[in-house]
Amino acid sequence: MPRVTRSPPQPSNSEIKQVQSEPDIPLATSGEDFENINITSRHKRPRVETSPKSELQDFKTEFKEMLTSWKLESEKNLLKIVEKQDSTTSKLMTDIAELKTQNSEIQKTNLDIEKSMSFISQQYEDMAKQINALQNERQELKNTIKNLQLQVQDLQFKSRPSSIEIRNVPNKDKETPADLLNVVSSVGSALKVKIGPENVRDIYRLPAKPGNRKTIIAELTSVQTKNLIISSVRNSIKNPNKDLRINTHLIGLPGDKEPIYIAEYLPGTTRRLYHLAREFSKRNDYKFCWTSNGNIFLRKDKDSTNAILVSCEKILIDLERERNIGPGILRQSEEQPAISTQKL
């Protein structure tokens, strides 16, 4: 059977209704009448600010702001650095200027010091020459004084070549020259040498400290008498019997027995030198120390054939140094006066 196609029946005019569409459906359905209708509506997606184009723009802006901020901060830091460098440079320039000024002053001071040192050096050389000249002059004056002292000693001794001194004789109240003459005569009798008033030219005592016994000085009329008395005194000292040696009892003085010392008269300077020579002989084991005609002699022992003439204190000093360090070294190290010896 053939298929028959039918058309739907045409509606009547009374059933046809006209419908007008709403252009904005979401807005039309947003009213209260459509709140409870279960209709699925399609909403258009609104444009958001986080679109890729907006993010790029924001990144550009932020990056630009960051660059601008970094630039400003860099310029600010650079400005600070420049200012600090300028301040440091200015300070360095000031310090350099001060150093230059100080260096200039130091150079000037050094120049002044060099001039002063040159002047002082010249002055030192002049003073050294003057000192050398003064030392030479001093040595010449010392030699001159020494020669004058020797001449004075010679004159003093020659003025009293026949005088003797008697020590340790007790003092007497209201003593007169006659009393002293009696003492000298008694000494001569004890020594078996005749000494009368005609043999004595002058007699007196030397000053002394209170309480000390004053030395008697007797100036005889001849040197022979003096030498005879000195020789007798030395023989008396050699006597083993001490009672026969010259003492106060032998010359008739009262009181305890005391020794009496007799020697030729020596001037003050020679007496001091004789005292030093005696001390030297005790320290260095010289057995003999004596005077003869105003000269002082030393002798080591009785077997020695030569006697040393002590003309000044320097002889004693050199003799002692020779004993300590040897004569060869002493003579090579410095000049010394010749040590004179005399054949006995």
Secondary structure, 3 states (H helix, E strand, C coil): CCCCCCCCCCCCCCCCCCCCCCCCHHHHCCCHHHCCCCCCCCCCCCCCCCCHHHHHHHHHHHHHHHHHHHHHHHHHHHHHHHHHHHHHHHHHHHHHHHHHHHHHHHHHHHHHHHHHHHHHHHHHHHHHHHHHHHHHHHHHHHHHHHHHHHHHHHHHHHHCCCEEEEECCCCCCCCCHHHHHHHHHHHHHHCCCCCCHHHEEEEEECCCCCCCCCCEEEEECCHHHHHHHHHHHHHHHHCCCHHHCCECCCCCCCCCCCECEEEECCCHHHHHHHHHHHHHHHHCCCCEEEEECCEEEEECCCCCCEEEEECCHHHHHHHHHHHHHCHHHHHHHCCCCCCEEEEC
